[in-house]
Amino acid sequence: MGQKVAGTCFIKVDGDQLVITGGVECPLSDVKRETVTRGYFKEEDLIPYVVVDAVKTANFPRAKLAAGIAMTVTAELADGSVYVLSGAYLVDEAKVTGDDAKVSLKFEGIQGDWQ
């Protein structure tokens, strides 16, 4: 029997649902490891984040996203898992493309939790 692992997902920012295209990216771990030499590694904290491609609709919350410095971003994935990023803010450049109204968004925050 097959099991659904991918498909439609939902993104909410402070309760406002965004229309999204393509994928959603969330970290599976809160640390990043790198091998120093065989059998030894270093570990660094990973900043919690959510990356998503949204569509700039008529009610797109542009001002809220630009000004937000303590937002809650909720990513509901197709397999039923939920990632909640708290204390979130936009990083990098948020811009819209005119030919397909796509807005690439990267949120980083204080705490990321899988539920």
Secondary structure, 3 states (H helix, E strand, C coil): CCCCCCCCCEEEECCEEECEEEEEECCCCCEEEEEEECCEEEEEECCCEEEEEEECCCCCCHHHHHHCCCEEEEEECCCCCEEEEEEEEEECCCCECCCCCEEEEEEECCEEEEC
